[in-house]
Structures are given as C-alpha cells and as structure tokens.
Amino acid sequence: MSIRATAILIALGGFTLPAASSATARPPQSAAPAVNSAPAAESTPESVEQVTNWVTGSGDNGALPFIVIDKVGARLFVFDPTGQPLGAAPVLIGITKGDESAPGVGDRELSNIPVEQRTTPAGRFIAKFGPAIGKHKQVLWVDYGDAISLHPVITANKKERRLQRLMSVTPDDNRITFGCINAPTTFYNSVIRPLFSPAGGVVYILPDSRPLNEVFPAIRVAAQPTLALPTVQAAGSP
C-alpha cells in the first residue's frame, strides 16, 4: 500500500495492521491535549508573526483562512481570512527534520520509505478537503502529490504514544509521523474542519532546516527598506 493510500486510511482512523480488522476507537474528549482558543501574542514565535504579518499585509492568502505551522515548536496557529487568530494547538510532524519531500514518496510502500525521508515539507500549500478511501469521508490535503495531509491524531499504534507526545510540555518528542500533520481531535473538528469547509484555505509550513526567507522569499522583499535614490542634477548646474 502506498503512503498516500495509507495516509488516507490513517486520517480516517481506519488504518489497521495485518490481522487487525477493527479500527481503534477515537480517544475520549477528556484525553485530548489542551489547546488555546485565543493564543496570546507573547506566546507566538517570531517566525510565525513574520509570516502572519506578511500574509495579511500582502493578501497572499487570497481572502481565505490560513494556518501557520511551526515545525520547530511543533505547533499550529489558525487564522481567519483577515488574519485574526482563532486558536493554536500542538501537532505531531514527520519524524525526521527536513523541508522537502523525497521525489515520488507519495506513491511508495511505507516499508520502502527510509526514516531519513519521513519529513514534513516546508512551504506554501493550497489545502482542501478531498475524498478519502472508504465511506466518502474526507481529509484536509495539504500536498496531495506527496501524500501530506492534516488530520486528527491517531492512536492505533499504542507504542507510538501519540496522545502523550501531544500533551508533553516539550516539542522534542512530537516527531513521529511519515510526514503528515496530526492535530488534537477536538481542535480539528471544532476549529479546522468548519473553517476550511468547503472552500479550503492556505497552509504555511515553516522550515526547520532552511532559513525562513529562503522558503518564503517574499518576506525578505517586503522587509527591505525603500532605497533613497540620489538626486539627479540638471546639466550645467553646479
């Protein structure tokens, strides 16, 4: 099974190992990590503020809601089309640092993807809910070609301790996925799903290996001061 097909099944909570026929039940609401309904400005990383200011100042989101994902802090920030913050939550991301997906990774068998290629790519992505395998359910596809989606946290593999990783106070243990982004179930269903349905939105994934202005060069251009041009004197003037 390719990573794309598996990612769809995982996103639906229906991924099963061989000889396991039933999906793991969704964890109770009380087990979900706490999220911020309105993130305080002082808790927002500078890189997130830079991207948010650029997006709202330039209109890069095209009047759509948007999400900024800070891979270093393993946290996502949700904004309405005007840039008003709607909430923040911890996330799980690719087990390996890196800002690009390996070529063709979305079509590979999971067993053929080495750990060093299990990355969450950085960049600007147009995200929409799209059909997923089984019962006409949908997932929020961030990069369909490379099978990167944003979906509720899964707990099928107890050894991965995904809920515990989300609730931990450090982002150091939030790297566990093949590249998809896992969010708390309650936050996903109450904030992300209604906001991005049906028109979708934009997802900005910040880098963890490359400089921010290499991934988002428009930020560097926007930040440059206006150069004062020298005064041109008329011919014959002193």
C-alpha positions in Angstrom: 0.0 0.0 0.0 1.4 3.4 -1.0 2.0 6.1 1.6 -0.9 8.1 0.1 -3.4 5.3 0.5 -2.1 4.6 4.0 -2.3 8.3 4.9 -5.9 8.4 3.9 -6.8 5.4 5.9 -4.9 6.7 8.9 -6.6 10.1 8.6 -9.9 8.3 8.8 -8.9 6.4 11.9 -9.2 3.2 9.9 -5.6 2.1 9.5 -5.2 -1.5 10.6 -2.2 -3.7 10.7 -2.4 -7.2 9.2 -4.6 -9.5 11.3 -6.3 -6.5 12.9 -9.7 -5.9 11.4 -11.3 -3.2 13.6 -10.2 0.5 13.8 -9.1 1.9 17.1 -11.9 3.9 18.7 -11.5 7.7 18.9 -10.0 8.7 22.3 -12.4 10.3 24.7 -12.6 14.1 24.7 -11.0 14.3 28.2 -7.9 12.6 26.8 -7.3 15.3 24.2 -4.5 17.8 24.8 -5.4 21.3 25.9 -5.5 23.9 23.2 -5.6 27.7 23.3 -8.8 29.2 22.0 -7.1 32.6 21.5 -3.3 32.4 21.5 -1.6 35.3 23.4 0.7 37.5 21.3 3.6 36.8 23.6 3.3 33.1 23.1 3.6 33.4 19.3 7.1 32.7 17.9 8.7 35.5 16.0 8.8 33.4 12.7 5.1 32.9 13.0 4.5 36.6 13.5 6.7 37.4 10.5 4.8 35.0 8.2 1.4 36.2 9.5 2.2 39.8 9.1 3.4 39.2 5.5 0.3 37.2 4.6 -2.1 39.7 6.0 -0.2 42.7 4.7 0.2 41.3 1.1 -3.1 39.4 0.9 -1.2 36.3 0.0 -4.0 34.1 1.4 -6.4 35.4 -1.2 -9.2 36.1 1.3 -9.1 32.5 2.6 -8.4 31.3 6.1 -4.9 30.1 6.8 -2.8 28.0 9.1 0.8 28.6 10.1 2.7 25.5 11.3 5.8 26.0 13.3 7.7 22.7 13.0 10.4 23.7 15.4 7.9 24.3 18.2 5.5 21.6 16.9 2.5 23.9 17.0 0.0 25.2 14.6 -1.8 28.6 14.6 -5.1 29.2 12.8 -6.3 32.5 11.4 -9.4 33.7 9.7 -9.2 35.4 6.3 -8.4 38.8 7.9 -5.6 37.4 10.0 -7.5 37.3 13.2 -6.1 34.4 15.4 -8.7 31.7 16.1 -6.6 29.2 18.1 -3.4 27.3 18.5 -2.7 23.6 19.2 0.2 21.2 19.4 0.9 19.0 16.4 2.8 15.8 15.5 5.0 16.0 12.4 7.5 14.0 10.4 9.9 12.0 12.4 12.9 13.5 10.5 13.9 17.1 10.1 13.9 18.4 6.5 12.0 20.9 4.4 11.4 18.8 1.3 9.6 15.6 0.4 11.6 12.9 -1.4 10.6 12.5 -5.1 7.8 10.1 -5.5 7.3 9.5 -1.8 3.6 9.6 -2.0 3.5 6.5 -4.3 5.8 4.3 -2.3 5.1 1.5 0.0 5.6 2.5 3.6 8.2 -0.1 4.1 10.2 1.4 1.3 10.5 4.8 2.8 13.6 5.2 4.9 13.4 7.1 8.2 15.5 10.0 6.7 12.8 10.6 4.1 9.9 10.9 6.6 9.8 14.6 6.6 7.1 17.3 6.7 7.9 19.7 3.8 8.0 23.4 4.3 6.3 26.0 2.1 3.0 27.5 1.0 0.2 25.0 0.2 -3.3 25.3 -1.0 -5.2 23.0 1.3 -8.7 21.5 0.6 -10.8 18.7 1.9 -10.8 15.9 -0.6 -12.3 12.4 -1.0 -10.6 9.7 1.1 -10.8 5.9 0.9 -13.9 4.5 2.3 -17.5 5.8 3.0 -17.0 9.1 1.2 -15.1 10.6 4.1 -12.7 13.5 3.6 -9.4 14.7 4.8 -7.6 18.1 4.6 -5.0 17.5 1.9 -2.0 19.9 2.2 0.1 18.4 -0.5 -1.8 15.6 -2.3 1.0 14.7 -4.6 3.3 13.8 -1.7 0.5 12.4 0.5 0.8 15.2 3.1 -2.4 15.8 5.0 -3.6 17.4 8.2 -5.8 15.1 10.2 -6.8 14.2 13.8 -4.2 12.4 15.9 -4.4 8.6 15.6 -3.8 6.1 18.3 -3.9 2.8 16.5 -0.3 2.0 17.4 -0.1 2.3 21.2 3.7 2.0 21.2 3.9 5.4 19.4 2.2 7.2 22.4 0.9 9.9 20.1 -1.5 11.4 22.7 1.2 11.5 25.3 3.5 13.2 22.8 0.9 15.9 22.0 0.4 16.6 25.7 4.1 16.8 26.6 5.5 20.2 27.5 8.4 19.8 25.0 8.3 19.7 21.2 11.2 17.3 21.2 9.0 14.2 21.1 6.5 15.4 18.6 8.3 13.9 15.6 6.7 10.6 14.9 4.8 10.6 11.6 5.7 9.8 8.0 5.2 13.5 7.1 1.5 14.2 7.8 0.5 16.6 10.5 -1.6 15.3 13.4 -3.7 17.7 15.4 -5.8 17.1 18.5 -9.2 15.6 17.5 -11.3 18.2 19.4 -9.4 21.1 17.9 -9.5 19.7 14.4 -13.3 19.1 14.5 -14.3 22.3 16.2 -11.9 24.8 14.5 -10.1 23.5 11.4 -12.9 21.4 9.8 -15.6 24.1 9.8 -13.2 26.9 8.9 -11.7 25.1 5.8 -15.0 23.6 4.6 -15.9 23.8 1.8 -13.6 26.4 0.1 -10.3 25.3 1.7 -7.5 27.7 2.7 -3.8 28.1 2.7 -1.3 26.3 4.9 2.2 27.8 5.5 4.6 25.3 7.0 7.7 27.0 8.4 11.1 25.4 7.8 13.3 23.6 10.4 16.4 23.3 8.3 16.5 26.2 5.8 16.3 29.9 6.5 12.8 31.3 6.7 13.4 33.8 3.8 14.6 31.0 1.5 11.3 29.2 1.8 9.3 32.4 1.8 11.4 34.9 -0.3 8.6 37.4 -0.4 9.1 38.1 3.3 12.6 39.3 2.6 11.4 41.5 -0.2 8.6 43.0 1.9 11.1 43.7 4.8 13.6 45.6 2.6 13.6 49.4 3.3 12.9 51.7 0.4 16.1 52.9 -1.1 16.6 56.6 -1.4 17.8 57.3 -5.0 20.4 60.0 -5.5 19.2 63.4 -6.8 19.9 63.8 -10.5 21.2 67.2 -11.3 20.3 69.0 -14.5 23.1 69.6 -17.0 25.1 72.7 -16.4 24.1 73.0 -12.7 26.8 73.3 -10.1 
